[in-house]
Amino acid sequence: NLTRQILYAGAELGEPKASATARAVVTRRATDPGAPPPAVVAVPAPFHPEHLERFRPDVVGLFPDAFAPRSAAFACLKHRAPGVLVLDGGAEFTYGTFRSLVVGRDAPCFDCGPEELDRMAAAERRERAARAGCGQERTPSNVLTNLFAGVLAARAVATYLASGAVPRAQHVVNWMLPERLHLGPELPGCSCWTATRRSA
């Protein structure tokens, strides 16, 4: 949460985060001085499958604070959005991860890869059910960990737009290790995309 507070400078109390973020993206963009402002549409509502047909996104970022909405959104993307670049990143204190994939490609998906969103969402629900409130969170957020996860996401978008390629491995940020940032081993393809390609 600390790393995104700059998005809300000047926001009105009660204003949706989506609206404040859209305004920040437009006003703080790094483009040529004469270039027209980007078209940014704020959708201050929970993710719904209808959004895929309505907005037809080229890139979708899965960055909520919980695994359950990530898992639900990816399940929808997996079956309804072939060719879309999906970014997934998260952080907890000194540890963070980031992966990207293109829906329908022969690569490990977020259900079969190291993230296993469904399994992690179930474990998170069990953990939260046993807590009385946010004050019992085990670890705080770490600004630098979130920063690097965001930089990796931005680089993935730039690389994909330039070449159509995405890395076949997961990036890991860990401030407790000497190398701090490293790329995990190349992950094998999974069988999930076979059904996706048949239904697309």
Backbone hydrogen bonds, N-H to C=O, Kabsch-Sander energy under -0.5 kcal/mol:
donor,donor_aa,acceptor,acceptor_aa,energy
4,R,1,N,-0.8
5,Q,2,L,-1.1
7,L,4,R,-1.3
8,Y,5,Q,-1.6
9,A,6,I,-1.0
11,A,8,Y,-2.2
15,E,12,E,-2.3
20,A,16,P,-1.9
21,T,17,K,-2.7
22,A,18,A,-2.3
23,R,19,S,-2.0
24,A,20,A,-2.0
25,V,21,T,-2.4
26,V,22,A,-1.8
27,T,23,R,-2.4
28,R,24,A,-2.2
29,R,26,V,-0.6
31,T,29,R,-0.7
35,A,32,D,-1.8
40,V,38,P,-0.8
42,A,40,V,-0.6
45,A,43,V,-2.7
51,H,48,H,-2.3
52,L,49,P,-1.4
53,E,49,P,-0.8
54,R,50,E,-2.3
55,F,51,H,-2.8
56,R,51,H,-0.5
56,R,52,L,-1.4
60,V,85,L,-2.8
62,L,87,L,-3.4
63,F,61,G,-0.8
70,R,66,A,-0.8
71,S,67,F,-2.8
72,A,68,A,-2.4
73,A,69,P,-2.5
74,F,70,R,-2.7
75,A,71,S,-2.2
76,C,72,A,-1.5
77,L,73,A,-2.5
78,K,74,F,-2.9
79,H,75,A,-0.8
79,H,76,C,-0.6
80,R,76,C,-1.5
81,A,77,L,-2.0
83,G,103,V,-2.9
84,V,81,A,-1.6
85,L,58,D,-2.5
86,V,101,L,-3.3
87,L,60,V,-2.8
88,D,99,R,-2.5
89,G,62,L,-1.1
90,G,97,T,-1.9
92,E,95,Y,-3.2
93,F,140,P,-0.6
95,Y,92,E,-1.9
96,G,173,V,-2.6
97,T,90,G,-2.2
98,F,171,H,-1.9
99,R,88,D,-2.5
101,L,86,V,-1.9
103,V,84,V,-2.5
103,V,101,L,-0.5
105,R,102,V,-2.2
107,A,105,R,-1.9
113,G,109,C,-2.6
117,L,110,F,-2.2
120,M,116,E,-2.3
121,A,117,L,-2.7
122,A,118,D,-2.1
123,A,119,R,-2.2
124,E,120,M,-2.2
125,R,121,A,-2.2
126,R,122,A,-1.9
127,E,123,A,-2.1
128,R,124,E,-2.7
129,A,125,R,-1.8
130,A,126,R,-0.8
130,A,127,E,-0.7
131,R,128,R,-1.2
136,Q,133,G,-1.8
137,E,134,C,-2.0
143,V,141,S,-0.5
146,N,142,N,-2.2
147,L,143,V,-2.3
148,F,144,L,-2.4
149,A,145,T,-2.0
150,G,146,N,-2.2
151,V,147,L,-2.3
152,L,148,F,-2.5
153,A,149,A,-1.7
154,A,150,G,-2.3
155,R,151,V,-2.5
156,A,152,L,-2.1
157,V,153,A,-2.0
158,A,154,A,-2.2
159,T,155,R,-2.7
160,Y,156,A,-2.4
161,L,157,V,-2.5
162,A,158,A,-1.7
163,S,159,T,-2.6
164,G,159,T,-0.6
164,G,160,Y,-1.9
165,A,159,T,-0.6
171,H,98,F,-2.6
172,V,182,H,-2.8
173,V,96,G,-3.1
174,N,172,V,-0.5
174,N,180,R,-3.5
175,W,94,T,-2.0
177,L,174,N,-1.5
180,R,177,L,-0.8
181,L,179,E,-3.8
182,H,172,V,-2.3
184,G,170,Q,-2.9
184,G,182,H,-0.5
187,L,168,R,-3.2
194,T,191,S,-1.3
195,A,191,S,-0.6
195,A,192,C,-0.6
196,T,192,C,-1.1
197,R,193,W,-2.8
198,R,194,T,-1.8
199,S,195,A,-1.8
200,A,196,T,-1.4
